[in-house]
Each structure stands twice: as structure tokens, then as C-alpha cells.
Amino acid sequence: MAFSVNYDSSFGGYSIHDYLGQWASTFGDVNHTNGNVTDANSGGFYGGSLSGSQYAISSTANQVTAFVAGGNLTYTLFNEPAHTLYGQLDSLSFGDGLSGGDTSPYSIQVPDVSFGGL
């Protein structure tokens, strides 16, 4: 299996470290306190309610910045270890806007960077 990186040309001068630092500061923390959770930023799986082939979430800070993790992923809600996302991670995509999830796979509407073959 080969590792791949695909990116929008506007990020051609960025290192992976620089891009992820900028993305993280834009995405912010996932603030799931009362009044801050919406359907758009609560996170979700494609393929099941607590597991699936993708997990995706949009920023609670701006409702736009998002990521999609692909693989065989599971979230433990109340079972130990509680509130843990785990599994086999195959890909990560970062950018703005999130679509899909209910009846179709998640996708980033304006992709910045994606990593495959993880």
C-alpha cells in the first residue's frame, strides 16, 4: 500500500505541519456544551450510528471547516473506554463544507488536503 497526499494548489508551499496547524486553529475545539451542538457539527458515521466506514464532523467554531476520516471506525459511547473513537484509519480529508453521510458517503465540498494509504 502506498501513502498519498493530494492538495489544492493554493497549499503547495505549505509543509504538512504548517497546513495542519493552520487547519486546527481554524477548526478550533469541538465545543459540545449546551447550546453549541447542531446536526451539522455533532459528528457522525457513514454506515451506522456508532460505527462505519467514515467518521466526519464540522467545526463548532465556524460551522464550515471539516474533516472526514475513512476506514473501519467505531465510537464507544458508554462502554469502556467511554467516548473513544478507534479502529483502522485509512484516509483523512480536510477542508470546508461537509456533505453526505445519511445515504451517501461523506465528502468535503471544498477540499484542501487529503491523505491516503494510512
N, CA, C and O of each residue as an XYZ file, in Angstrom:
472
protein
N       0.842     -1.173      0.000
C       0.000      0.000      0.000
C       0.891      1.241      0.000
O       1.900      1.299      0.702
N       0.502      2.217     -0.791
C       1.288      3.441     -0.914
C       0.614      4.589     -0.174
O      -0.612      4.692     -0.147
N       1.417      5.435      0.414
C       0.938      6.647      1.078
C       0.762      7.723      0.016
O       1.618      7.879     -0.854
N      -0.342      8.467      0.079
C      -0.565      9.530     -0.896
C      -1.016     10.810     -0.204
O      -1.679     10.780      0.833
N      -0.640     11.930     -0.804
C      -1.080     13.246     -0.350
C      -1.590     13.991     -1.576
O      -0.868     14.143     -2.562
N      -2.830     14.454     -1.514
C      -3.407     15.279     -2.568
C      -3.785     16.614     -1.950
O      -4.326     16.657     -0.846
N      -3.502     17.708     -2.659
C      -3.771     19.017     -2.071
C      -4.148     20.026     -3.143
O      -3.770     19.906     -4.309
N      -4.905     21.020     -2.710
C      -5.236     22.145     -3.558
C      -3.946     22.920     -3.821
O      -3.121     23.068     -2.920
N      -3.767     23.408     -5.027
C      -2.517     24.083     -5.392
C      -2.223     25.306     -4.527
O      -1.066     25.712     -4.409
N      -3.246     25.893     -3.923
C      -3.002     27.056     -3.061
C      -2.216     26.683     -1.807
O      -1.710     27.563     -1.111
N      -2.112     25.388     -1.513
C      -1.345     24.931     -0.351
C      -0.012     24.308     -0.757
O       0.635     23.653      0.061
N       0.400     24.500     -1.991
C       1.625     23.899     -2.496
C       2.881     24.293     -1.739
O       3.828     23.509     -1.682
N       2.916     25.474     -1.161
C       4.089     25.937     -0.425
C       4.074     25.572      1.046
O       5.004     25.915      1.776
N       3.041     24.887      1.490
C       2.902     24.530      2.905
C       3.555     23.184      3.189
O       3.533     22.285      2.348
N       4.131     23.050      4.371
C       4.501     21.720      4.852
C       3.241     21.097      5.449
O       2.275     21.807      5.727
N       3.240     19.795      5.648
C       2.101     19.139      6.301
C       1.900     19.741      7.685
O       0.767     19.997      8.093
N       2.982     19.967      8.399
C       2.920     20.549      9.742
C       2.254     21.928      9.709
O       1.381     22.216     10.528
N       2.664     22.774      8.765
C       2.099     24.123      8.671
C       0.612     24.084      8.321
O      -0.192     24.801      8.917
N       0.254     23.239      7.349
C      -1.157     23.159      6.966
C      -2.014     22.686      8.134
O      -3.033     23.304      8.441
N      -1.614     21.598      8.790
C      -2.422     21.067      9.890
C      -2.510     22.050     11.049
O      -3.539     22.113     11.721
N      -1.459     22.815     11.297
C      -1.508     23.849     12.330
C      -2.520     24.927     11.997
O      -3.289     25.353     12.858
N      -2.522     25.372     10.737
C      -3.491     26.379     10.302
C      -4.903     25.810     10.359
O      -5.823     26.476     10.833
N      -5.079     24.575      9.877
C      -6.402     23.958      9.886
C      -6.930     23.836     11.314
O      -8.092     24.150     11.573
N      -6.088     23.383     12.237
C      -6.511     23.200     13.632
C      -6.917     24.521     14.273
O      -7.882     24.567     15.035
N      -6.195     25.591     13.974
C      -6.561     26.876     14.577
C      -7.873     27.402     13.988
O      -8.619     28.096     14.678
N      -8.161     27.084     12.738
C      -9.433     27.476     12.125
C     -10.576     26.601     12.625
O     -11.664     27.099     12.911
N     -10.329     25.297     12.731
C     -11.358     24.356     13.192
C     -11.720     24.606     14.648
O     -12.894     24.549     15.012
N     -10.721     24.884     15.490
C     -10.959     25.122     16.912
C     -11.237     23.834     17.659
O     -10.990     22.740     17.152
N     -11.748     23.974     18.861
C     -12.129     22.821     19.669
C     -13.538     22.386     19.298
O     -14.349     23.192     18.842
N     -13.821     21.105     19.496
C     -15.185     20.624     19.318
C     -15.924     20.929     20.612
O     -15.841     20.179     21.585
N     -16.646     22.040     20.605
C     -17.333     22.531     21.795
C     -18.752     21.967     21.828
O     -19.664     22.525     21.218
N     -18.926     20.876     22.532
C     -20.240     20.240     22.600
C     -20.925     20.500     23.930
O     -21.539     19.604     24.510
N     -20.817     21.736     24.408
C     -21.548     22.127     25.609
C     -22.960     22.548     25.202
O     -23.232     22.750     24.019
N     -23.846     22.677     26.168
C     -25.234     23.043     25.882
C     -25.307     24.285     25.007
O     -24.631     25.281     25.261
N     -26.133     24.210     23.980
C     -26.341     25.334     23.085
C     -25.376     25.414     21.925
O     -25.552     26.258     21.045
N     -24.354     24.562     21.890
C     -23.361     24.618     20.823
C     -23.424     23.445     19.857
O     -22.663     23.409     18.891
N     -24.302     22.494     20.090
C     -24.388     21.310     19.243
C     -25.531     21.470     18.249
O     -26.662     21.779     18.624
N     -25.216     21.256     16.977
C     -26.233     21.248     15.929
C     -26.069     19.963     15.132
O     -25.083     19.247     15.307
N     -27.020     19.665     14.265
C     -26.881     18.484     13.412
C     -25.617     18.569     12.561
O     -24.996     17.548     12.267
N     -25.234     19.783     12.164
C     -24.085     19.966     11.284
C     -22.752     19.733     11.979
O     -21.776     19.392     11.311
N     -22.674     19.906     13.302
C     -21.370     19.786     13.961
C     -21.321     18.699     15.027
O     -20.404     18.675     15.848
N     -22.299     17.804     15.017
C     -22.314     16.771     16.053
C     -21.486     15.556     15.677
O     -21.290     14.668     16.507
N     -21.004     15.498     14.469
C     -20.217     14.354     14.034
C     -21.127     13.202     13.679
O     -22.273     13.135     14.123
N     -20.609     12.303     12.879
C     -21.425     11.166     12.509
C     -20.666     10.166     11.683
O     -19.581     10.431     11.166
N     -21.276      9.006     11.577
C     -20.700      7.907     10.818
C     -21.495      7.670      9.552
O     -22.713      7.841      9.531
N     -20.801      7.277      8.500
C     -21.461      6.740      7.328
C     -21.369      5.233      7.458
O     -20.276      4.667      7.502
N     -22.515      4.592      7.518
C     -22.536      3.140      7.630
C     -23.145      2.642      8.922
O     -23.349      1.436      9.067
N     -23.442      3.512      9.861
C     -24.040      3.085     11.122
C     -24.121      4.237     12.095
O     -23.614      5.326     11.826
N     -24.761      3.997     13.231
C     -24.913      5.088     14.197
C     -23.663      5.310     15.042
O     -23.346      6.452     15.374
N     -22.946      4.243     15.397
C     -21.733      4.381     16.215
C     -20.521      3.708     15.580
O     -19.492      3.537     16.233
N     -20.640      3.329     14.316
C     -19.501      2.746     13.604
C     -19.774      2.852     12.114
O     -20.912      3.038     11.685
N     -18.714      2.730     11.339
C     -18.887      2.780      9.900
C     -17.583      2.941      9.162
O     -16.501      2.875      9.747
N     -17.703      3.155      7.862
C     -16.519      3.303      7.016
C     -15.994      4.732      6.994
O     -14.909      4.985      6.469
N     -16.759      5.678      7.561
C     -16.314      7.065      7.658
C     -16.835      7.689      8.946
O     -17.916      7.355      9.432
N     -16.033      8.606      9.484
C     -16.478      9.485     10.562
C     -16.173     10.901     10.103
O     -15.083     11.169      9.597
N     -17.126     11.811     10.277
C     -16.931     13.192      9.831
C     -17.547     14.154     10.828
O     -18.498     13.824     11.537
N     -16.977     15.366     10.866
C     -17.510     16.403     11.748
C     -17.133     17.775     11.196
O     -16.082     17.945     10.578
N     -18.005     18.742     11.431
C     -17.737     20.140     11.092
C     -17.421     20.905     12.365
O     -17.810     20.496     13.459
N     -16.723     22.002     12.217
C     -16.311     22.839     13.340
C     -17.505     23.432     14.075
O     -18.467     23.880     13.450
N     -17.439     23.433     15.399
C     -18.436     24.160     16.184
C     -18.100     25.650     16.216
O     -18.953     26.466     16.562
N     -16.863     26.015     15.857
C     -16.443     27.419     15.878
C     -16.981     28.194     14.677
O     -17.373     29.354     14.809
N     -16.999     27.543     13.487
C     -17.428     28.282     12.299
C     -18.437     27.533     11.427
O     -18.885     28.080     10.420
N     -18.802     26.323     11.776
C     -19.793     25.512     11.046
C     -19.377     25.174      9.614
O     -20.202     24.678      8.847
N     -18.127     25.428      9.232
C     -17.690     25.211      7.857
C     -16.508     24.251      7.781
O     -16.563     23.258      7.055
N     -15.450     24.536      8.516
C     -14.237     23.726      8.477
C     -14.573     22.308      8.924
O     -15.268     22.118      9.922
N     -14.075     21.302      8.181
C     -14.490     19.929      8.452
C     -13.372     18.947      8.141
O     -12.384     19.282      7.489
N     -13.558     17.712      8.631
C     -12.689     16.616      8.232
C     -13.500     15.342      8.098
O     -14.558     15.186      8.708
N     -12.976     14.430      7.279
C     -13.556     13.104      7.100
C     -12.443     12.095      7.326
O     -11.389     12.171      6.695
N     -12.682     11.149      8.228
C     -11.759     10.042      8.473
C     -12.367      8.791      7.861
O     -13.526      8.470      8.123
N     -11.593      8.084      7.048
C     -12.079      6.866      6.411
C     -11.377      5.642      6.952
O     -10.200      5.702      7.309
N     -12.088      4.538      7.014
C     -11.525      3.278      7.488
C     -12.611      2.408      8.074
O     -13.752      2.431      7.614
N     -12.261      1.647      9.079
C     -13.207      0.815      9.818
C     -13.224      1.368     11.233
O     -12.405      0.973     12.063
N     -14.151      2.282     11.517
C     -14.098      3.100     12.724
C     -15.301      2.851     13.630
O     -16.408      2.591     13.158
N     -15.064      2.933     14.928
C     -16.099      2.697     15.934
C     -15.964      3.731     17.037
O     -14.859      4.150     17.381
N     -17.099      4.139     17.588
C     -17.129      5.066     18.714
C     -17.779      4.361     19.891
O     -18.870      3.805     19.766
N     -17.102      4.386     21.042
C     -17.700      3.822     22.248
C     -18.339      4.956     23.020
O     -17.649      5.853     23.506
N     -19.651      4.919     23.133
C     -20.379      5.979     23.809
C     -20.310      5.798     25.320
O     -19.760      6.645     26.025
N     -20.862      4.707     25.814
C     -20.883      4.478     27.258
C     -20.029      3.288     27.680
O     -19.630      3.198     28.841
N     -19.743      2.372     26.753
C     -18.884      1.234     27.083
C     -17.455      1.713     27.264
O     -17.029      2.677     26.628
N     -16.721      1.041     28.128
C     -15.318      1.407     28.356
C     -14.472      1.019     27.160
O     -14.684     -0.059     26.604
N     -13.544      1.822     26.746
C     -13.295      3.169     27.258
C     -14.307      4.148     26.664
O     -14.384      4.297     25.445
N     -15.071      4.804     27.506
C     -16.158      5.684     27.075
C     -15.642      6.848     26.234
O     -14.552      7.370     26.465
N     -16.444      7.235     25.265
C     -16.171      8.377     24.383
C     -14.822      8.254     23.685
O     -13.999      9.169     23.721
N     -14.615      7.104     23.049
C     -13.368      6.837     22.333
C     -13.673      6.464     20.889
O     -14.502      5.591     20.633
N     -13.007      7.121     19.948
C     -13.087      6.780     18.532
C     -11.875      5.918     18.221
O     -10.739      6.336     18.444
N     -12.112      4.714     17.705
C     -10.990      3.817     17.441
C     -11.255      2.990     16.189
O     -12.371      2.969     15.669
N     -10.224      2.316     15.718
C     -10.365      1.428     14.574
C      -9.206      1.578     13.618
O      -8.160      2.126     13.966
N      -9.402      1.082     12.403
C      -8.397      1.152     11.357
C      -8.616      2.428     10.555
O      -9.681      2.625      9.969
N      -7.609      3.289     10.530
C      -7.684      4.561      9.811
C      -6.972      4.413      8.474
O      -5.784      4.093      8.432
N      -7.698      4.647      7.374
C      -7.134      4.514      6.034
C      -6.896      5.852      5.346
O      -5.973      5.986      4.543
N      -7.735      6.849      5.662
C      -7.619      8.134      4.967
C      -8.122      9.268      5.847
O      -8.927      9.059      6.755
N      -7.636     10.473      5.562
C      -8.096     11.702      6.216
C      -8.236     12.778      5.152
O      -7.362     12.934      4.300
N      -9.328     13.516      5.203
C      -9.542     14.636      4.288
C      -9.922     15.866      5.096
O     -10.698     15.781      6.048
N      -9.371     17.009      4.711
C      -9.589     18.268      5.418
C     -10.034     19.330      4.430
O      -9.599     19.331      3.278
N     -10.900     20.235      4.871
C     -11.324     21.332      4.018
C     -12.536     22.030      4.582
O     -12.753     22.047      5.794
N     -13.334     22.611      3.687
C     -14.521     23.372      4.083
C     -15.775     22.750      3.492
O     -15.788     22.311      2.342
N     -16.822     22.720      4.296
C     -18.105     22.194      3.859
C     -18.137     20.686      3.907
O     -17.198     20.017      3.477
N     -19.215     20.160      4.427
C     -19.367     18.713      4.574
C     -20.697     18.313      3.965
O     -21.730     18.909      4.272
N     -20.675     17.306      3.103
C     -21.922     16.805      2.529
C     -21.971     15.296      2.679
O     -20.960     14.650      2.955
N     -23.167     14.742      2.492
C     -23.353     13.299      2.586
C     -23.552     12.836      4.007
O     -23.818     13.625      4.914
N     -23.417     11.528      4.177
C     -23.486     10.933      5.498
C     -24.706     10.097      5.767
O     -24.599      9.055      6.414
N     -25.863     10.513      5.297
C     -27.067      9.732      5.559
C     -27.200      8.572      4.573
O     -27.206      7.406      4.968
N     -27.304      8.901      3.308
C     -27.493      7.872      2.291
C     -26.327      7.777      1.319
O     -26.338      6.939      0.417
N     -25.332      8.619      1.493
C     -24.149      8.594      0.632
C     -22.920      8.887      1.483
O     -23.031      9.483      2.554
N     -21.749      8.470      1.009
C     -20.534      8.736      1.784
C     -20.320     10.239      1.997
O     -20.739     11.062      1.184
N     -19.661     10.574      3.104
C     -19.295     11.966      3.369
C     -18.283     12.439      2.339
O     -17.494     11.650      1.819
N     -18.312     13.722      2.052
C     -17.268     14.333      1.233
C     -17.087     15.777      1.665
O     -18.018     16.426      2.143
N     -15.874     16.261      1.485
C     -15.550     17.658      1.743
C     -15.912     18.437      0.486
O     -15.467     18.080     -0.605
N     -16.709     19.491      0.614
C     -17.160     20.250     -0.549
C     -16.039     21.066     -1.182
O     -15.958     21.162     -2.406
N     -15.172     21.655     -0.357
C     -14.015     22.401     -0.860
C     -12.781     21.772     -0.220
O     -12.326     22.220      0.832
N     -12.238     20.726     -0.861
C     -11.119     20.003     -0.246
C      -9.820     20.808     -0.276
O      -9.487     21.453     -1.270
N      -9.098     20.749      0.842
C      -7.763     21.344      0.934
C      -6.705     20.271      0.742
O      -5.903     20.331     -0.191
N      -6.713     19.292      1.632
C      -5.684     18.253      1.650
C      -6.328     16.923      1.997
O      -7.225     16.863      2.837
N      -5.872     15.853      1.352
C      -6.296     14.507      1.736
C      -5.073     13.600      1.796
O      -4.130     13.732      1.016
N      -5.124     12.683      2.744
C      -4.060     11.708      2.955
C      -4.654     10.321      2.774
O      -5.703     10.019      3.343
N      -4.001      9.478      1.993
C      -4.470      8.113      1.769
C      -3.378      7.106      2.058
O      -2.205      7.459      2.175
N      -3.770      5.858      2.172
C      -2.810      4.787      2.429
C      -2.229      4.822      3.819
O      -1.080      4.429      4.023
N      -3.007      5.289      4.783
C      -2.511      5.410      6.162
C      -2.427      4.061      6.848
O      -2.030      3.984      8.010
